[in-house]
Amino acid sequence: MKIIQCYAPTNDTNDDIKHQFYERLQSIIEKCQRKDLTILMGDLNSEVGIDITGYEDIMGRHGLEVRNENGERFANLFVFNKLVIGGTIFPHKRIHKTTWISPDHTTENQIDHICINKKFRRTMEDVRTRRGADVASDHHLVVANLKLRNWTALQRFNTAFLRDTDKLNEFKIALNKLDKQQYKGSIQPSFEILTNSMNSR
């Protein structure tokens, strides 16, 4: 799993600075393997809007308002990298979509996002804001619910039986046999002796 946390320049920032930011973000995303779960989140200062024309693969119809210039850059980056904008997928009241409110409380926008690579889209169960969280900011806390499958763990050997002195002595004898054995050709028989002695009870 790869998590990318970022803060994007505002819409009014110089184009050169914005270009540098998106170029750097692209280079970071490229380092993530496509087979791995990648979550990109942060204050992206991007209004992605509700018009999904041309962006059907990366967003749903549940954004807010219209797309700004940063939203256009952001959406194009996501199309290229096959990432999905989570906050636009799930239907919620406006109060649970807005992530930022102006100091005079007259303007609200959806500019903070949690995104996931398209391959893992079905693991995302919900994305919404939590207004009750006291974060001392003009931004609201954005929360995503993900349902991750259990990853298979490496096989662990049962070493509990080594507490028994008889089993411990058997194990030592098996190791000594391995140590003295000449390795000619395959080491598979030696490996089987070792694993059998470790797994025997």
C-alpha positions in Angstrom: 0.0 0.0 0.0 1.3 3.5 -0.9 -0.1 6.6 0.6 0.6 10.0 -1.0 -0.3 13.1 1.1 0.1 16.4 -0.6 -0.8 20.1 -0.6 -1.4 21.6 -4.0 -0.9 25.3 -5.0 -4.1 27.4 -5.0 -5.9 28.2 -8.3 -4.4 31.8 -8.2 -0.8 30.6 -7.9 1.7 31.2 -10.8 1.3 28.6 -13.6 5.0 27.7 -13.4 4.7 26.7 -9.7 1.6 24.7 -10.5 3.3 23.0 -13.4 6.3 22.1 -11.1 3.9 20.7 -8.5 2.0 18.5 -10.9 5.2 17.3 -12.6 6.6 16.3 -9.2 3.3 14.6 -8.2 3.4 12.7 -11.5 6.9 11.5 -10.8 5.8 10.2 -7.3 2.8 8.4 -8.7 4.9 6.7 -11.3 7.0 5.2 -8.6 4.0 3.4 -7.3 3.4 0.0 -8.8 0.0 -0.4 -10.5 -0.6 -3.7 -8.7 -0.3 -2.0 -5.3 -3.1 -0.1 -3.6 -2.3 3.7 -3.9 -4.2 6.3 -2.0 -3.6 10.0 -2.8 -5.1 12.5 -0.5 -4.8 16.1 0.7 -5.7 19.7 0.1 -5.5 19.6 -3.7 -7.2 23.1 -4.1 -9.1 21.5 -7.0 -12.8 21.9 -7.6 -13.6 19.0 -9.9 -17.3 19.8 -10.4 -20.2 17.6 -11.4 -19.7 17.4 -15.2 -18.2 14.0 -15.8 -18.0 14.3 -19.6 -14.7 12.8 -20.6 -13.9 11.8 -17.0 -16.4 8.9 -16.5 -13.6 6.6 -15.4 -12.2 8.7 -12.7 -15.2 10.4 -11.0 -18.8 10.1 -10.2 -21.7 12.6 -10.5 -21.6 13.7 -6.9 -19.1 16.5 -6.9 -19.9 20.1 -6.2 -20.4 23.1 -8.5 -18.1 23.6 -11.6 -14.6 22.5 -12.3 -11.9 25.2 -11.9 -8.4 25.3 -13.7 -6.8 23.3 -10.9 -9.7 20.8 -11.1 -9.0 20.4 -14.8 -5.3 19.7 -14.2 -6.1 17.3 -11.4 -8.7 15.4 -13.4 -6.3 15.1 -16.4 -3.5 13.8 -14.1 -5.9 11.2 -12.7 -7.1 10.1 -16.2 -3.5 9.5 -17.1 -2.7 7.5 -13.9 -6.1 5.7 -13.6 -6.9 7.1 -10.2 -10.5 7.7 -8.9 -11.7 10.8 -7.0 -13.6 9.3 -4.0 -15.6 12.3 -2.9 -17.5 12.4 -6.2 -18.6 8.8 -6.2 -21.0 8.6 -3.2 -24.2 10.6 -2.9 -24.3 12.8 0.2 -25.9 16.1 1.3 -24.0 19.2 0.4 -23.0 19.6 4.0 -21.1 16.3 3.9 -19.4 17.2 0.6 -17.9 20.6 1.3 -14.4 20.3 2.6 -13.5 24.0 3.0 -15.3 27.1 4.1 -14.2 30.7 3.7 -13.4 32.8 6.8 -16.6 34.9 6.3 -18.6 31.7 5.9 -20.0 32.7 2.5 -18.1 30.3 0.2 -17.9 26.5 0.5 -15.9 24.3 -1.8 -14.9 20.6 -2.3 -11.1 21.0 -2.6 -9.8 18.3 -0.3 -9.8 14.8 -1.8 -9.2 11.2 -1.1 -8.4 9.2 -4.2 -7.6 5.6 -5.0 -6.3 3.7 -8.0 -9.1 2.4 -10.2 -8.1 -1.2 -9.8 -9.0 -0.9 -6.1 -12.1 1.3 -6.6 -14.5 -1.4 -5.1 -12.6 -1.3 -1.8 -13.8 2.2 -1.2 -17.1 2.1 0.6 -17.6 5.8 1.4 -16.0 9.2 1.4 -17.4 12.2 3.2 -16.6 15.1 5.5 -16.9 15.0 9.3 -17.8 18.4 10.5 -17.7 17.6 14.2 -14.0 16.9 14.3 -12.2 19.8 16.1 -9.3 20.3 13.8 -8.9 24.1 14.3 -9.0 24.8 10.6 -11.2 26.2 7.8 -11.1 22.7 6.3 -13.3 19.9 7.4 -12.0 16.4 8.1 -12.4 14.1 5.1 -12.9 10.5 5.9 -12.8 7.4 3.6 -14.1 3.9 4.5 -12.1 1.2 2.8 -12.7 -2.5 3.0 -9.4 -4.1 2.5 -9.0 -7.8 2.0 -6.6 -9.8 4.2 -3.2 -10.0 2.7 -1.6 -13.4 2.8 1.2 -13.5 5.4 4.5 -15.3 5.0 4.5 -18.9 6.3 5.7 -18.9 9.9 7.3 -22.0 11.4 6.0 -23.5 14.6 8.9 -23.1 17.0 6.8 -23.7 20.2 7.7 -27.4 20.1 11.4 -26.4 20.7 10.5 -25.9 24.4 10.3 -29.7 24.7 13.9 -30.9 25.2 13.4 -34.1 23.3 12.1 -32.2 20.3 14.9 -29.7 20.6 17.5 -32.5 20.6 15.9 -34.0 17.5 16.1 -30.6 15.8 19.8 -30.2 16.7 20.5 -33.7 15.3 18.7 -32.9 12.1 20.7 -29.6 11.8 24.0 -31.4 12.4 23.1 -33.9 9.6 22.4 -31.0 7.3 25.7 -29.3 8.2 27.7 -32.5 7.5 25.9 -33.3 4.2 27.7 -32.6 0.9 25.6 -30.4 -1.3 25.7 -31.9 -4.7 23.0 -30.9 -7.2 19.7 -29.9 -5.6 19.4 -28.7 -2.0 15.7 -29.7 -2.0 16.2 -32.9 0.1 18.1 -30.9 2.7 15.4 -28.2 2.8 12.7 -30.9 3.2 14.6 -32.5 6.2 14.9 -29.1 7.8 11.2 -28.2 7.3 10.0 -31.6 8.4 12.0 -31.4 11.6 10.7 -27.9 12.4 7.1 -28.8 11.7 7.0 -32.2 13.4 5.4 -32.3 16.8 
